[in-house]
Amino acid sequence: MLNKLRPALGRVLTPIGQAVARTGVSPNAITVIGTIGVAVGALGFFPRGAFFWGTMVITAFVLFDMLDGAVARVTGKISKFGAFLDSTMDRVADAAIFSGLMIGLYRDDREVLAAVALYCLVSGVVVSYAKARAEGLGYTCNVGIAERAERLIVALVAAGFDGLGVPYILALALWALAVLSTVTVGQRFATVYQQARDSEKPSGPPAQNHESSAGSPA
């Protein structure tokens, strides 16, 4: 759903991308640095129960990572490898965030919630894989109520408030993400299944040529 905001976000990030581009840093370097920062924030703070500070560090590097596309556009360095790297690093960042939450919750004796965080991690991977595999087969799969941006915002906001002592918010968020991610997987399966059925329907019989079969005149 937040993908609809991409054009407006792009207009905001372009001037910042121009400033960053003047430093000489490449889009791919931004992607890698952003991912490392997210992983350090998630695995360095969340397992110790420091959810608020972990969220602050992660958010800072997520915002930094968003500049890779803007820098690529203003420098003309848009490439298929860059898109591949960005998508792959996004999966690494997501895994670090939910793994950190899972470990931190388990150490805080919230075992059930830790299991829900693990489910969110796995279902998030399936959501992303379903789209990638569908597009690799030539289908479109731009559906889902809980895409990556939505899942990330909900998880980080809830973790931050949990770190400030707000009760129940992280539990509600993770359970909601588990349900919404499952629904999103179902939506993508249904979308691809329908496209597959439509493409595999047998075509009708060939048209018959009903030309006159009368013989030649005497």
C-alpha positions as CSV (number, residue, x, y, z in Angstrom):
1,M,0.0,0.0,0.0
2,L,2.8,2.4,0.8
3,N,4.2,1.8,-2.7
4,K,1.7,4.5,-3.8
5,L,3.8,7.0,-2.0
6,R,7.0,6.2,-3.9
7,P,6.6,9.1,-6.5
8,A,6.2,11.7,-3.7
9,L,9.1,10.1,-1.7
10,G,11.3,10.2,-4.8
11,R,10.8,13.9,-5.2
12,V,11.8,14.5,-1.6
13,L,14.9,12.2,-1.8
14,T,16.2,13.5,-5.1
15,P,17.8,16.7,-3.7
16,I,19.3,14.8,-0.8
17,G,20.6,12.2,-3.3
18,Q,22.2,15.0,-5.3
19,A,24.1,16.2,-2.3
20,V,25.2,12.7,-1.3
21,A,26.3,12.0,-4.9
22,R,28.7,14.9,-4.7
23,T,30.6,13.0,-2.0
24,G,31.4,10.3,-4.5
25,V,29.8,7.4,-2.6
26,S,28.2,4.9,-4.9
27,P,24.6,3.6,-4.7
28,N,25.8,0.1,-4.0
29,A,28.0,1.3,-1.2
30,I,25.0,3.0,0.4
31,T,23.0,-0.2,0.1
32,V,25.7,-2.3,1.9
33,I,26.4,0.4,4.6
34,G,22.7,0.7,5.3
35,T,22.3,-3.0,5.6
36,I,25.3,-3.4,7.9
37,G,24.0,-0.6,10.1
38,V,20.6,-2.2,10.4
39,A,22.1,-5.6,11.2
40,V,24.3,-4.1,13.9
41,G,21.4,-2.1,15.4
42,A,19.1,-5.2,15.4
43,L,21.6,-7.8,16.6
44,G,23.5,-5.5,18.9
45,F,20.6,-3.9,20.8
46,F,17.5,-6.1,20.4
47,P,18.9,-9.3,22.0
48,R,19.8,-7.3,25.1
49,G,16.3,-6.0,25.4
50,A,17.3,-2.4,24.3
51,F,14.3,-2.2,21.9
52,F,14.1,1.6,21.9
53,W,17.8,2.3,21.1
54,G,17.9,-0.5,18.7
55,T,14.9,1.0,16.9
56,M,16.6,4.4,16.7
57,V,19.8,2.9,15.2
58,I,17.9,0.8,12.7
59,T,15.6,3.7,11.7
60,A,18.6,5.9,11.0
61,F,20.2,3.3,8.7
62,V,16.9,2.5,7.0
63,L,16.6,6.1,6.1
64,F,20.2,6.2,4.9
65,D,19.6,3.1,2.8
66,M,16.7,4.8,1.1
67,L,19.1,7.1,-0.6
68,D,20.7,4.4,-2.8
69,G,17.9,4.8,-5.4
70,A,18.1,8.6,-5.4
71,V,21.9,8.6,-5.8
72,A,21.6,6.0,-8.6
73,R,19.1,8.1,-10.5
74,V,21.0,11.4,-10.3
75,T,24.3,9.8,-11.2
76,G,22.9,7.6,-14.0
77,K,24.2,4.4,-12.2
78,I,20.9,2.5,-12.2
79,S,21.7,-1.1,-13.0
80,K,20.2,-4.6,-12.8
81,F,23.0,-5.7,-10.4
82,G,22.1,-2.7,-8.1
83,A,18.5,-3.7,-8.0
84,F,19.5,-7.3,-7.3
85,L,21.9,-6.2,-4.5
86,D,19.2,-3.9,-3.0
87,S,16.6,-6.6,-2.9
88,T,19.0,-9.2,-1.4
89,M,20.3,-6.8,1.3
90,D,16.6,-6.0,2.2
91,R,16.1,-9.6,3.0
92,V,19.3,-9.6,5.1
93,A,18.1,-6.5,7.0
94,D,14.6,-8.0,7.6
95,A,16.2,-11.3,8.9
96,A,18.4,-9.3,11.3
97,I,15.5,-7.3,12.7
98,F,13.1,-10.2,13.4
99,S,16.0,-12.4,14.6
100,G,17.0,-9.7,17.0
101,L,13.4,-9.3,18.2
102,M,13.1,-13.1,18.6
103,I,16.2,-13.4,20.7
104,G,15.4,-10.4,22.8
105,L,11.9,-11.6,23.5
106,Y,13.1,-15.1,24.4
107,R,15.6,-13.7,26.8
108,D,12.9,-11.6,28.4
109,D,10.9,-14.8,29.0
110,R,8.3,-13.9,26.4
111,E,8.7,-17.3,24.6
112,V,5.3,-17.2,22.8
113,L,6.0,-13.8,21.4
114,A,9.4,-14.9,20.4
115,A,7.8,-17.7,18.4
116,V,5.5,-15.2,16.7
117,A,8.5,-13.1,15.8
118,L,10.0,-16.2,14.2
119,Y,6.8,-16.7,12.3
120,C,6.9,-13.1,11.1
121,L,10.4,-13.7,9.8
122,V,9.5,-16.8,7.9
123,S,6.3,-15.4,6.5
124,G,8.0,-12.2,5.4
125,V,10.5,-14.3,3.5
126,V,7.7,-16.2,1.8
127,V,5.9,-13.0,0.9
128,S,9.0,-11.7,-0.9
129,Y,9.9,-15.0,-2.5
130,A,6.3,-15.5,-3.8
131,K,6.5,-12.2,-5.7
132,A,10.1,-12.8,-7.0
133,R,9.2,-16.3,-8.2
134,A,6.0,-15.1,-9.8
135,E,7.7,-12.4,-11.7
136,G,10.5,-14.8,-12.7
137,L,7.8,-16.9,-14.3
138,G,6.3,-13.9,-16.1
139,Y,3.3,-13.2,-13.9
140,T,2.5,-10.0,-12.1
141,C,2.2,-10.1,-8.3
142,N,1.9,-6.5,-7.1
143,V,-0.7,-7.4,-4.5
144,G,-0.8,-7.7,-0.7
145,I,-1.8,-5.7,2.4
146,A,1.4,-6.3,4.2
147,E,4.4,-5.6,1.9
148,R,7.9,-5.0,3.2
149,A,7.5,-1.3,4.0
150,E,4.3,-1.9,6.0
151,R,5.8,-4.8,8.0
152,L,9.0,-2.8,8.8
153,I,7.1,0.3,10.0
154,V,4.8,-1.6,12.2
155,A,7.6,-3.7,13.7
156,L,9.9,-0.8,14.4
157,V,7.3,1.5,15.8
158,A,6.0,-1.2,18.1
159,A,9.5,-2.2,19.2
160,G,10.4,1.4,20.0
161,F,7.3,1.9,22.1
162,D,7.9,-1.4,23.9
163,G,11.3,-0.2,24.7
164,L,9.7,2.9,26.3
165,G,7.6,0.6,28.5
166,V,4.3,0.8,26.6
167,P,2.5,-2.5,27.4
168,Y,1.0,-4.9,24.9
169,I,1.9,-2.9,21.8
170,L,4.7,-5.2,20.5
171,A,2.5,-8.2,21.1
172,L,-0.4,-6.7,19.2
173,A,1.9,-5.6,16.4
174,L,3.6,-9.0,16.0
175,W,0.4,-10.9,16.0
176,A,-1.1,-8.5,13.5
177,L,1.9,-8.9,11.3
178,A,1.7,-12.7,11.5
179,V,-1.9,-12.6,10.3
180,L,-1.4,-9.9,7.7
181,S,1.7,-11.6,6.3
182,T,-0.3,-14.9,6.0
183,V,-3.1,-13.1,4.2
184,T,-0.6,-11.5,1.8
185,V,0.9,-14.8,0.9
186,G,-2.6,-16.1,0.2
187,Q,-3.4,-13.0,-1.9
188,R,-0.3,-13.6,-4.0
189,F,-1.0,-17.3,-4.4
190,A,-4.5,-16.5,-5.5
191,T,-3.3,-13.9,-8.0
192,V,-0.7,-16.1,-9.6
193,Y,-3.1,-19.1,-9.6
194,Q,-5.7,-17.1,-11.5
195,Q,-3.1,-15.9,-14.0
196,A,-1.8,-19.4,-14.5
197,R,-5.3,-20.7,-15.1
198,D,-6.1,-18.0,-17.6
199,S,-2.9,-18.6,-19.5
200,E,-3.4,-22.4,-19.6
201,K,-7.0,-22.4,-20.8
202,P,-7.2,-24.3,-24.1
203,S,-7.9,-22.2,-27.1
204,G,-11.1,-22.9,-29.1
205,P,-11.2,-25.0,-32.2
206,P,-9.7,-23.5,-35.3
207,A,-12.1,-21.5,-37.5
208,Q,-13.6,-23.5,-40.4
209,N,-13.4,-22.2,-43.9
210,H,-16.9,-22.2,-45.3
211,E,-16.1,-21.3,-48.9
212,S,-18.5,-22.6,-51.5
213,S,-17.6,-26.0,-52.8
214,A,-19.7,-25.7,-56.0
215,G,-18.0,-27.2,-59.1
216,S,-16.7,-25.1,-62.0
217,P,-19.3,-24.1,-64.7
218,A,-19.7,-26.4,-67.7
